[in-house]
Amino acid sequence: MTYSEKFSFLSLFILIVQIIAEDMRSFRMSTMKGWQFQCVNTTCLPYATLTVPTILKCQTACLSQIQCKAASFYQLTLTCKLFNDIWNQNENMLADFYTISMIVIFGTRIPPEPTTTSTTSTSSSSSTTSTSSTTTTTATTSTSSTSSTTTTTTTTSTSTSSTKTTTTSTTTTGSSYTRFALSQTIDGRVVTCSAVDNTYSAYTECSNLRQGGLYFPAGYCPGTWISTTSSYWDTLGFCRKLSNSPTGSISVYYDCDTSQTRVVWNASTWSTFTDNGYTHHLRCFF
């Protein structure tokens, strides 16, 4: 099987006030876009499955767990799968356009995986429990490429700290964000949803998004969730304005239909357009 490998360099630093002791973590990953692991035995099955908004969150989840050897990020479902035994899977890959698979390069994790030594007469074990809170997050990305093969080296680093005294902190997430309601006014017009889902902290969801009884256009009709804004209306800008999140992202379910009049929103301006697809469901990530 032939496929190209892509590496990206990512640094994630989490800084804590009142630093007493630091725990630095980093690793390098090889990234394969458009490929997923093809499990030939049970050792390749994921030990954890998470829902995350971006691939960076998936990489960070793998970094935070010392047993994580590889990860797969599914762009359509925003699913992150973590694996702990995947070293020799390069020969067992299955093409999947919407999947990005990542393998931790052996020997690059800092600190390295713990080792266990034993003798016939004695044995010992130890455990450490720590609690940390995060106050500042900074992320930077750089990429290098050649004319024949694009290569990116990914290093993700996390720094956490602990104090000698017991502290309690309370963080309120998303208190400034606006979520979908069954009815809301956007730029002078009432936009409705047949149902809303606000059970998740990461996003708000509207089913059957309409304005004046008209659906919004699609531009695509894959019949599945994708993270692409419509070519006919500013889906991403609409979400960011509604949610009050200037850096938010989207996941949209576009459907096919007969050619009908659709309502269009672009840069706070309303208009209409004829399209044979429509925006069925919309998720606005914060």
C-alpha positions as CSV (number, residue, x, y, z in Angstrom):
1,M,0.0,0.0,0.0
2,T,1.3,3.5,-0.9
3,Y,0.4,6.6,0.9
4,S,2.2,9.9,1.7
5,E,3.0,11.0,5.2
6,K,2.6,14.5,6.5
7,F,4.1,15.9,9.7
8,S,3.2,19.2,11.4
9,F,4.9,21.0,14.3
10,L,2.5,22.1,17.0
11,S,3.5,23.5,20.4
12,L,0.9,23.8,23.2
13,F,2.0,25.5,26.4
14,I,-0.3,25.6,29.5
15,L,1.0,28.0,32.1
16,I,-0.1,28.0,35.8
17,V,0.3,30.8,38.3
18,Q,2.2,30.0,41.5
19,I,4.4,27.4,39.9
20,I,6.1,25.2,42.4
21,A,7.0,22.1,40.3
22,E,6.6,21.6,36.6
23,D,5.6,18.5,34.6
24,M,6.7,19.0,30.9
25,R,5.2,16.7,28.3
26,S,5.9,16.5,24.5
27,F,6.1,14.0,21.7
28,R,6.4,13.9,17.9
29,M,3.7,12.3,15.7
30,S,3.6,11.1,12.1
31,T,0.3,12.3,10.4
32,M,-1.5,10.4,7.6
33,K,-4.4,12.3,6.0
34,G,-7.0,10.2,4.3
35,W,-6.1,7.0,6.0
36,Q,-7.5,5.1,9.0
37,F,-6.2,2.1,10.9
38,Q,-7.4,-1.3,9.6
39,C,-7.6,-3.5,12.7
40,V,-6.4,-7.1,12.0
41,N,-6.7,-8.1,15.7
42,T,-8.2,-6.8,18.9
43,T,-4.9,-5.1,20.0
44,C,-5.6,-2.3,17.4
45,L,-9.0,-1.4,18.9
46,P,-9.2,2.1,20.5
47,Y,-9.2,2.2,24.3
48,A,-11.0,5.5,24.4
49,T,-13.4,7.4,22.1
50,L,-13.9,11.2,22.6
51,T,-15.9,14.0,20.9
52,V,-13.6,17.0,20.2
53,P,-14.1,20.1,18.0
54,T,-10.6,20.1,16.4
55,I,-7.7,17.8,15.6
56,L,-5.5,19.8,18.1
57,K,-7.8,18.7,20.9
58,C,-7.4,15.1,19.8
59,Q,-3.6,15.4,19.8
60,T,-3.7,17.0,23.2
61,A,-5.8,14.2,24.5
62,C,-3.2,11.7,23.3
63,L,-0.4,13.7,24.9
64,S,-2.1,13.8,28.3
65,Q,-2.3,10.0,28.5
66,I,1.0,8.2,28.8
67,Q,-0.4,5.0,27.3
68,C,-1.5,6.6,24.0
69,K,0.5,5.4,21.1
70,A,-1.7,6.7,18.2
71,A,-4.9,8.6,17.5
72,S,-7.5,9.0,14.7
73,F,-9.6,12.1,14.1
74,Y,-12.8,11.7,12.1
75,Q,-13.6,15.1,10.6
76,L,-17.3,14.4,9.8
77,T,-18.3,13.2,13.3
78,L,-15.6,15.1,15.2
79,T,-14.6,11.9,16.9
80,C,-11.2,11.2,18.4
81,K,-10.1,7.6,19.0
82,L,-7.0,6.8,21.1
83,F,-5.0,3.6,20.7
84,N,-2.4,2.0,23.0
85,D,-0.9,-0.7,20.8
86,I,-0.5,0.5,17.2
87,W,3.3,0.5,16.5
88,N,3.2,-1.8,13.5
89,Q,0.0,-0.7,11.8
90,N,1.7,1.2,8.9
91,E,1.1,-1.8,6.6
92,N,-2.6,-2.1,7.7
93,M,-4.2,1.2,6.6
94,L,-7.6,1.7,5.0
95,A,-8.3,4.7,2.7
96,D,-10.8,7.2,4.3
97,F,-10.9,10.7,2.9
98,Y,-12.3,12.3,6.1
99,T,-10.0,10.6,8.6
100,I,-6.6,11.8,9.8
101,S,-4.5,9.1,11.6
102,M,-1.5,10.0,13.8
103,I,1.2,7.7,15.3
104,V,3.5,8.8,18.1
105,I,7.1,8.5,16.9
106,F,8.9,5.9,19.1
107,G,11.3,7.4,21.6
108,T,10.1,11.1,21.2
109,R,7.6,11.2,24.2
110,I,8.9,13.4,27.1
111,P,8.7,12.1,29.7
112,P,9.2,8.6,28.3
113,E,6.7,5.8,29.0
114,P,7.3,4.3,32.5
115,T,9.4,1.1,32.7
116,T,9.0,-1.7,35.2
117,T,11.8,-3.7,36.7
118,S,11.5,-6.8,38.9
119,T,13.6,-9.4,40.7
120,T,12.8,-12.8,42.1
121,S,13.0,-11.6,45.7
122,T,11.5,-8.1,45.9
123,S,9.0,-5.8,44.2
124,S,7.9,-2.2,44.7
125,S,5.3,0.2,43.4
126,S,4.4,3.8,43.8
127,S,1.7,6.2,42.7
128,T,1.3,9.9,42.6
129,T,-2.0,11.9,42.4
130,S,-1.9,15.5,41.4
131,T,-4.5,18.2,40.8
132,S,-3.9,21.2,38.5
133,S,-5.9,24.0,37.0
134,T,-5.3,25.9,33.8
135,T,-5.3,29.6,33.4
136,T,-3.6,30.5,30.1
137,T,-3.3,28.6,26.8
138,T,-1.1,29.5,23.9
139,A,-0.7,27.5,20.6
140,T,1.7,28.0,17.7
141,T,2.1,26.1,14.4
142,S,4.8,26.0,11.8
143,T,5.0,23.8,8.6
144,S,7.9,23.0,6.2
145,S,7.6,21.2,2.8
146,T,9.7,19.9,-0.2
147,S,8.7,19.7,-3.8
148,S,8.1,16.0,-3.8
149,T,6.8,15.1,-0.3
150,T,5.2,17.3,2.2
151,T,6.6,16.6,5.7
152,T,5.4,18.1,9.0
153,T,7.0,17.3,12.4
154,T,4.4,17.5,15.2
155,T,5.5,18.2,18.8
156,T,2.9,18.9,21.4
157,S,4.0,20.2,24.8
158,T,2.0,20.7,27.9
159,S,3.3,22.3,31.1
160,T,1.2,21.9,34.3
161,S,2.0,22.9,37.9
162,S,1.1,21.9,41.4
163,T,1.2,23.8,44.7
164,K,1.9,22.7,48.2
165,T,-1.3,24.2,49.5
166,T,-4.8,23.0,48.7
167,T,-6.6,25.5,46.4
168,T,-10.1,25.5,45.0
169,S,-10.9,27.3,41.7
170,T,-14.2,27.6,39.8
171,T,-14.2,28.3,36.1
172,T,-17.3,29.2,34.1
173,T,-17.1,28.2,30.5
174,G,-19.1,29.7,27.7
175,S,-21.0,32.2,30.0
176,S,-20.7,34.9,27.3
177,Y,-21.8,32.6,24.4
178,T,-25.4,32.7,23.0
179,R,-27.1,29.4,22.3
180,F,-29.9,28.6,19.8
181,A,-33.5,29.0,21.0
182,L,-36.6,28.0,19.1
183,S,-36.9,31.6,18.0
184,Q,-34.3,34.4,17.8
185,T,-33.9,37.7,15.9
186,I,-30.8,38.1,13.6
187,D,-30.3,41.4,11.8
188,G,-34.0,42.3,12.1
189,R,-35.5,38.9,11.0
190,V,-36.8,36.1,13.1
191,V,-34.9,32.8,12.7
192,T,-36.6,29.6,14.0
193,C,-35.6,26.0,14.9
194,S,-38.0,23.1,15.1
195,A,-35.8,21.8,18.0
196,V,-32.5,22.8,19.7
197,D,-29.8,20.8,21.5
198,N,-27.9,22.7,24.2
199,T,-26.8,19.7,26.2
200,Y,-23.1,20.0,25.2
201,S,-20.7,22.7,26.4
202,A,-18.8,22.7,23.1
203,Y,-21.6,23.7,20.8
204,T,-25.3,24.6,20.3
205,E,-27.5,22.9,17.6
206,C,-30.5,24.0,15.6
207,S,-32.7,21.5,13.7
208,N,-34.7,22.7,10.6
209,L,-33.1,26.2,10.5
210,R,-35.5,28.6,8.8
211,Q,-36.3,32.2,8.3
212,G,-39.9,33.2,7.3
213,G,-40.6,29.5,6.6
214,L,-37.8,29.2,4.1
215,Y,-34.7,27.0,4.5
216,F,-31.2,28.3,4.0
217,P,-29.4,27.0,0.8
218,A,-26.8,24.2,0.8
219,G,-24.2,24.3,-2.0
220,Y,-23.5,20.7,-1.0
221,C,-25.8,17.8,-0.3
222,P,-23.7,14.9,1.1
223,G,-26.5,13.9,3.5
224,T,-24.0,13.8,6.4
225,W,-22.3,16.2,8.8
226,I,-19.4,18.3,7.4
227,S,-17.5,21.3,8.6
228,T,-17.6,23.3,5.3
229,T,-19.5,26.6,5.0
230,S,-22.0,26.8,2.2
231,S,-20.9,28.4,-1.1
232,Y,-24.3,30.3,-1.2
233,W,-24.5,31.8,2.3
234,D,-22.1,32.6,5.1
235,T,-22.8,29.7,7.4
236,L,-19.7,30.2,9.5
237,G,-20.2,34.0,9.9
238,F,-23.9,33.4,10.9
239,C,-22.8,31.0,13.6
240,R,-20.2,33.3,15.0
241,K,-22.7,36.2,15.1
242,L,-25.4,34.1,16.8
243,S,-23.1,32.5,19.3
244,N,-21.0,35.7,20.0
245,S,-17.9,33.6,19.4
246,P,-15.5,35.3,16.9
247,T,-13.3,32.2,16.6
248,G,-16.1,29.6,16.6
249,S,-16.4,26.7,14.0
250,I,-19.3,24.8,12.4
251,S,-20.6,21.4,11.6
252,V,-23.5,21.4,9.1
253,Y,-25.9,18.7,7.8
254,Y,-26.8,19.6,4.2
255,D,-29.6,17.7,2.4
256,C,-30.8,17.5,-1.3
257,D,-34.3,18.6,-2.4
258,T,-36.1,19.9,-5.4
259,S,-35.2,23.4,-6.6
260,Q,-36.9,25.9,-4.3
261,T,-36.5,29.5,-3.0
262,R,-34.0,29.7,-0.1
263,V,-33.3,32.5,2.3
264,V,-29.7,33.8,2.3
265,W,-27.7,35.6,5.0
266,N,-24.3,37.2,4.0
267,A,-22.5,39.9,6.1
268,S,-25.7,40.9,8.0
269,T,-27.7,41.3,4.7
270,W,-30.7,39.1,3.9
271,S,-31.7,38.0,0.4
272,T,-33.2,34.9,-1.5
273,F,-31.7,32.3,-3.8
274,T,-33.0,29.2,-5.7
275,D,-31.2,26.0,-4.8
276,N,-32.0,22.3,-4.9
277,G,-30.4,21.7,-1.5
278,Y,-30.9,23.1,1.9
279,T,-29.3,23.5,5.3
280,H,-31.1,20.9,7.5
281,H,-29.2,21.1,10.8
282,L,-26.6,23.5,12.1
283,R,-24.1,23.2,15.0
284,C,-22.2,26.3,16.1
285,F,-19.0,25.5,18.1
286,F,-17.8,28.1,20.6
